[in-house]
């Protein structure tokens, strides 16, 4: 089972105005083939389907703990899309065409289907689909795939970073470049443990260090490139300590495992959008609902 926390992985700057086309590009990092929905569901099904969990516990613990982090990454990218759509329409009578700004944007579904919010699609509006999930049952093959998947995800993040200079998008991407880098290294070390091949010599791919990007530096200064979390407070998934040990080959800094999860940050509260009929409650209706909620308390 999973335990939910009402926190965001990292605090995002709340923009006065968003950028709808940036939101469309960031959708690739959510619902694209190498997006966070893919990393989540690949690891999720690999953890469900893992054979000999007890005998191969460190490897199961690694996949399972990273799975839990990826749930938060899906939430983080979704929230970024939501913030990037802030202020892109205006409230007015229907005949004034209040959604006119959505007419010529790259993803009109943001304005038609979701009331200016994220969708499980890529940057072209194509739906995420389950064929992106790879769960072969062969541990070495799955770990190799996961390494490739994380490297592909890193490449796409770097490219979207270069497409938009919106501070909210770049803050999110900077954080995920650092955390994704830890996952790349984790899978490389796991592959080395199983095969003897030093995959860490391939890192980084592309051959651009995270420190090259402005918004990654503070997260590396916090040591987030050297940490894995168990995402569990009951002493489970501690087997990752047998894999996540030694030093980071890029920084030569010690690697450490933290029991539990990071502190996180507040989740932004999205404003109502009367022009989108969202959430669709006027003040009188809200007051009526509030009275019903308080009834018999």
Buried (B, 14 or more C-beta within 10 A) or exposed (E): EEEEEEBBBBBBEEBEEBBBBBBBBBBBBBBBBBBBBBBBBBBBBBBEEBEEEEEBBBBBBBBBBBBBBBBBBBBBBBBBBBBBBBBBBBEEEEEEBBBEBBEEBBBBBBBEEBBBBBBBBBBEBEEBEEEBBBBEEEBBEBBBBBBBBBBBBBBBBBBBBEBBEBEBBBBBBBBBBBBBBBBBBBBBBBBBBBEEEEBBEEBBBEEEBBBEBEBBBEBBEEBBBBBBBBBBEEEBBBBBBBBBEEEBBBBEEEBEBEBEBBEBEEBBEBEBBBBBEBEEBEEEEEEEEEEEEEEEE
